Amino acid sequence: MDKIIIEGGVPLKGTIEVSGAKNAALPIIAAALLTEEKCIIKNVPNLRDVVTMIKILRSLGVKAQMEQDCVTVEAKRCNQFVADYKLVSTMRASICVLGPLLAKQKQARVSMPGGCVIGQRPVDLHIKGLRALGAQLKIEHGYIVAAAKVLHGNNIFLGGAYGSSVLATANVMTAAVLAKGRTLIENAACEPEVVDLANFLIKMGAKIKGHGTPIIEIEGVKRLGGASHSIIPDRIEAGTHILAAAITGGALTIKKARVDHLSAMLDKLKEVGVSVVAEQNALHVKRKGSVLKPVDITTLPYPGFPTDMQAQMMAMATVSDGISVLTEKIFPDRFMHVSELNRMGASVFLEGASAIVKGVKRLSGAPVMASDLRASAALILAGLVAKGKTEVSRIYHLDRGYERIEEKLIKVGAKIKRVKE
Ligand code: EPZ
């Protein structure tokens, strides 16, 4: 197993380029199951989760391969409908194959993804949405077993206790594109990754309107064809690099970042005292003064502050000048990074679904353990500013979501290396 070693205290300077968005690429690759024609998907990040999705497609009899940043999928011989536990258990996004398999193969057997360290991950909204289209679904021996002779469009309210759901919206949308008649998804997720999926489906011949708003309208079509598509840049990776510049007191130009996908983040960064200037396809980031001001954030569905940036924002708050409050309204238990940050000298305590962070002057490097993808990113950020050496182990979480992160950080001056444990 690899670990990352960081010698902190170097202000990062230079240019970093953002890769394609993992959370857009995964449902889009799965959606290629909806046609027998070839789909070409570009700007795909080379990540462990993408490799897992390709393996799942292959296990379904599909021709799928990745060359550099391009994934090609040809589902001509898709003759299986079972997404096996061994693959699904390593990645929750495997559930994205449920909607396309049901629509194209009329049946699907997808292993239940189970919970994970960021908390409970129910699938009731996926099931509710697909049932509303006329599918029969049951949970049997740890699998979601789905079947439908014909799918019929319907009006579906897709909201749960924590609001909209990104992947449930993706599943219902990918099933409804081949259903008979019109589907209206109300309380649909508005995340840019859902919009990117809709744009890909439209290129395949789907009739979709309203994507990016809480009401998505889909007019089912008889068949979809092949398409070529380039994945949007990863807004969470961009946000993480912005914080790397801010926390180290450096200055970074972040290329290929989409400023329109980062509004909630950028708004908070103004309060903290970080200047972000957007210019064409790049963001220029630098800290305004010598100190970072504290910040209060509440995570919410898009366009609210993303839960996938909560841990990284907390890393920054640990060294700000005052008390910050970070409240989780999407995954109330997503705080595994707190104890690790405290091992580095941070002062964070939890009060229900809120973290109270008292800023300290300096963190000190320590051996820490990554518990999940975004927690790993938070520990890297903390390591970049801490005094001395930080060793982040269980780095495989990081490899699920950040493409060549240490290479990118070395180029802008970070003292960071990957070693075998
Ligand atoms: C997506 O997960 C992302 N994953 C997550 O990214 C992200 O944290 C999350 O959306 C929220 O933005 C991918 O896109 C692959 P949800 P998803 O369904 O779709 C509740 C990362 O670090 N809910 O939008 O699975 C759920 O418990 C990750 O890259 C139900 O109640 O999340 C949560 O409270 C991790 N019933 C809320 O909805 C359901 O059936 C939003 O979750 C489904 C979800």
Boltz pocket constraint, residues with backbone or C-beta under 6 A from the ligand:
constraints:
  - pocket:
      binder: B
      contacts: [[A, 22], [A, 23], [A, 24], [A, 26], [A, 92], [A, 93], [A, 120], [A, 121], [A, 122], [A, 123], [A, 124], [A, 125], [A, 126], [A, 127], [A, 160], [A, 161], [A, 162], [A, 163], [A, 164], [A, 165], [A, 166], [A, 167], [A, 168], [A, 189], [A, 193], [A, 307], [A, 308], [A, 329], [A, 330], [A, 331], [A, 373], [A, 374], [A, 401]]
      max_distance: 6.0
